[in-house]
Amino acid sequence: MRDPGLQPERTRLAWRRTTLAGTVVAVLAVRTTVRDGITPAAAVACAACCLLWLGFLLIAHRRIRALATLAPPPALPPRQAAAATLCTVALAVCAAALVF
């Protein structure tokens, strides 16, 4: 028999794991910028990483709250899905720019 509460729980945990991964990227971006010397390009890339992380954090927090409701959670709106994808990809690009 299927438990209807398991899928929202797994999805909530996936959002938390992705948020944690983004947090690690943002922290490493700050660490790399400070350790290698703060140049204007590095400062811009680091600031972009932090802003993108905050954007993803906001989207993830809203989704986690929606999944915590007692009623069946609504589907993720396409705008939020696109914004989360954009933040994730852009965060990876900014982090790669800091490394190379």
For each residue, the residues with C-beta under 8 A, 3 or more apart:
1:
2: 6
3: 6
4: 7 72
5: 8 9
6: 2 3 9 10
7: 4 10 11
8: 5 11 12 67 68 72 73
9: 5 6 12 13 67
10: 6 7 13 14
11: 7 8 14 15 67 73
12: 8 9 15 16 64 67 68
13: 9 10 16 17
14: 10 11 17 18
15: 11 12 18 19 60 63 64 67
16: 12 13 19 20 60 64
17: 13 14 20 21
18: 14 15 21 22 56 60 88
19: 15 16 22 23 56 57 60
20: 16 17 23 24
21: 17 18 24 25
22: 18 19 25 26 52 53 56 57 87 88 91
23: 19 20 26 27 53 57
24: 20 21 27 28
25: 21 22 28 29 49 53 91 92 95
26: 22 23 29 30 49 50 53 91
27: 23 24 30 31
28: 24 25 31 32 95
29: 25 26 32 33 45 46 49 50 94 95 98
30: 26 27 33 34 46 49 50
31: 27 28 34 35
32: 28 29 35 36 42 46 98 99
33: 29 30 36 38 42 43 45 46 98
34: 30 31 38
35: 31 32
36: 32 33 42
37: 42
38: 33 34 42 43
39: 42 43
40: 43 44
41: 44 45
42: 32 33 36 37 38 39 45 46 98
43: 33 38 39 40 46 47
44: 40 41 47 48
45: 29 33 41 42 48 49 94 97 98
46: 29 30 32 33 42 43 49 50 94 98
47: 43 44 50 51
48: 44 45 51 52 90 94
49: 25 26 29 30 45 46 52 53 91 94 95 98
50: 26 29 30 46 47 53 54
51: 47 48 54 55
52: 22 48 49 55 56 87 90 91 94
53: 22 23 25 26 49 50 56 57 87 91
54: 50 51 57 58
55: 51 52 58 59 83 87
56: 18 19 22 52 53 59 60 84 87 88 91
57: 19 22 23 53 54 60 61
58: 54 55 61 62
59: 55 56 62 63 80 83 84 87
60: 15 16 18 19 56 57 63 64 84
61: 57 58 64 65
62: 58 59 65 66 80
63: 15 59 60 66 67 76 80
64: 12 15 16 60 61 67 68
65: 61 62 68 69
66: 62 63 69 73 74
67: 8 9 11 12 15 63 64 73
68: 8 12 64 65
69: 65 66 73
70:
71:
72: 4 8
73: 8 11 66 67 69
74: 66 77
75:
76: 63 80 81
77: 74 80 81
78: 81 82
79: 82 83
80: 59 62 63 76 77 83 84
81: 76 77 78 84 85
82: 78 79 85 86
83: 55 59 79 80 86 87
84: 56 59 60 80 81 87 88
85: 81 82 88 89
86: 82 83 89 90
87: 22 52 53 55 56 59 83 84 90 91
88: 18 22 56 84 85 91 92
89: 85 86 92 93
90: 48 52 86 87 93 94
91: 22 25 26 49 52 53 56 87 88 94 95
92: 25 88 89 95 96
93: 89 90 96 97
94: 29 45 46 48 49 52 90 91 97 98
95: 25 28 29 49 91 92 98 99
96: 92 93 99 100
97: 45 93 94 100
98: 29 32 33 42 45 46 49 94 95
99: 32 95 96
100: 96 97
